[in-house]
């Protein structure tokens, strides 16, 4: 009999809550990954994943859980908390290498309450139409944010990166987009969510493109960047250390 996994989002904002029940194996791991990505795509303050009702069938499935959570933990400014794991799962999570952004909590209600007590980092979110003027709007927004957060030294770099992210949607996705800029843990994060499933690649952009120099420039100017796909679109995100400059 095939295994079954149910991923039920109970809350999206300000704290995301995803309840996962059933059996996790190498087949159902993909459903978990899609559910986590969807929960992160709305950019909650934190994401609590309730795995109290999750059965992990074998060690390979436990590795699959680590792959899903640790990869998506790269999403900036959205901490992930796994709550209600069994003792074996909790020990395995603690041993995952390069995954120190994921916390583990015994009690899910307490984990949600604790996440809600953490002060919300400064951030600005705006919806933009896929028109060339969106690039000008986002440059102004980023300049205002850098000044308000006392990081004017980042203005030139952050404005250029934001322009490239938005220009990529204007040129290729042609959908309405949500642009978010925030500050957390000494890093400025920027993200653009659009309604296209086409995944960007730095090689797709040419330095002679009108409107910018492509995602290769984003890769060169940022501390890290990535793409978070989900069923009806994607989020392209970046992080810039507050010590960065042009």
N, C-alpha and C positions, 0 to 999 in steps of 0.2 A: 504494500500500500504506500503511495507516495506521501512524503512528509508535507506538513502544512505549516506555514508561518503567517501570522496575522500581525500587521503593523498598523496600529490605530492612533492617529494624532488626536490627542485630547485637548490640546491648547496650542495656539501659535504664538501669540504675543501677550505681554512682553516676554514671558518665559515660555519657550516651547516645551511641550511634554509629548513624548512618543511612547506608547505602550506596546511592547513586543511580546507576543505569546506564541507558543507552538514549538516546533523543532527547527533548530538551525543546523543546516548541513551545507555541503558545497553547492547544492541545487538552490536552496532557499536564500543563500547569502546575497544573491543579486537583488532579491526583493527588499531585504533589509537595507542594502546600500541605497536603493532608489528612495526608500522611505526617509532615511536620514538626510539625504540630499534635499528632498522636498521640504522637510522641516527647516533645514538651514537656509533655504532659498528665500524665505521671508525675513531673514536677518533678525532673529530674536535676540534678546539680551544674553540668553544662555539656553542650552538645550539639555533637558533631562530625559534620558532614555531609560524607561522602566523595563528591566529584564528579569523581574522576579518570576514571571511565568514562562521564561524561556528555557527550553531543554536543549542542551548542546550534546549532540549525539556522539561525537568523537573528537580527538585532538585536532584533526584537520579543520573541523568546524569551528573550534575555538580560535585557531589561527585566522579563519575567515572573519570572525568577529573583530579581531585585532586589525585586520586589513581594512575593513569598512570604517571603523571608528577612527583609527589613527590617520588614515588618508584624509578623511573629511575634517579632522581636527586642524588641518592646515588653514581651514577657513578662518579668516582673521576676525577677531573681536567677538567670537561666539564660542565660549567655553562649553565643553560637553561633559556631562555627569552621567555615569552609569549607576543606576540605583537598583538595589535588591538582588545582587548576584549571589550565587552560591559560593561556598568557601573556595572551592577549586577554581571557579571562574575569577573570583576576586584576586586570588594569588597569581593567576596567569596574567591578568590585566596589569598588576603591579610590576610584573617582569617584562612587559612589552618594551623593547628598546625604542628610543626616540619617540616616545608617546607620553611625555610628561604634561601635555596639555589636557589630558583626560583624567577626571577625578572619579573616585568610586565612593558611593554612599550606601549604607545599610538600609536606611529608611527613605522611601521615595517622597513622602509628604514633607519630611524634614529637609530633603534635598531641594525641593521646590521652594519651600519657605526661605531657606538660606540663600538660594539664587536670587530671590526677590529682594533680599536685604542689601545686596551689593549695589552701591551707587551706579547708576547708569552712566557709562562713559559719554563724553560729549560727542555728538554726531549730528549731521544734517542730511536729510534725505529729500530729494526732489524728483518729480516725474517730468520727463522731457519728451518732446516729439522728435522723430527722426529727421530733423531738418538741419541744414548747415549752421544755423544760428545757435543750435544747442551747444556747439563747441565754445562759442563766446560766452554763453550763459554759465557753462560749467567752469570756465576759467575765472570768471568773476566770483562765483560761489567759493571756489577753492582759495582764492586770494583773501576773501573775507574770513574764511575759516582759519587760515594760517595766522592772520592778524589777531583774531579773537582769542586763539589758543596760544598766542605768544610764540609762534614758530614761523616768523616771517622769513627766516633763512631758507625755509622749504618752499616758499611760494613759487619760484621759477620752475623747480623740478616737479612739484606736485601739479601745477597748472598744465605743464606739458604732458605729463602722464595722463591726467584726466582728459585732456583734449584727445589723445590717441585712443583711449577707451571709448569715448563717446563717438569719435569719428568712425571707428570700426563698425559701430551699430548703424550709423547713418549710411555708410558705404555698402555694408553687406547684409545686415539683419533687416533693416527697413521696418522696425517695429518700435512702438512706444517703449521707453526704457525708464528704469528707476536708478538714479545715481545716488550713492551714499558715500560720504566722507566722514571718518571718525578718528578718534584718538584714544589709544589704549596701550598701557604698558610701554610707553616710550616709542610707540610706532604710530604713524599715520596710515590708516587703511582707506582704500577707495575701492568701490565695487560698482559694477554696472550690470543690472539684470535686464535681459531682453527676452523677446518671445520667439527667438529663432533657435533651432537645435543644431545649426551649423557651428562646429567648434572652430575657433580661431587658431591659427598657427603663425608664429613669427615669420615663417618662410613665405606665407601668403602675401605679406605686405611688402611693397617696394618703397625704397627711400624716395622715389619720385612721386609717390601717390599725392594727389591733391588733398589738402587738409591735414597732412601729417606725414610722419616718417615710419608709421607702422608699429606693430607690436614688438618688433625687434628692439625698438627704442625703449619700450616699456620694460623689456627684459633687462636691458643694460642699465637703466636708471633706478630700478627698484631693488629692494632687499629680497623680495620673493613675489611671485605672481602665480596664478593658476586659474583653471576653469572648472566650475562646478556645474555639470550638466544635470538636468532633470527632465521629466517627460515633456513639458511644454515650453522649454526654453533653457536658459543657462545664466550663470553669473560668472563674470570675469572679475577677479579680485587682485589687488596689489597691496603690498606693504612697503612703506618707506621709513627707515630709521630716522629719528629726529636729529641725528647728527649728519644726515645726508645733505648734499648741496650740489648745485650744478657744476 
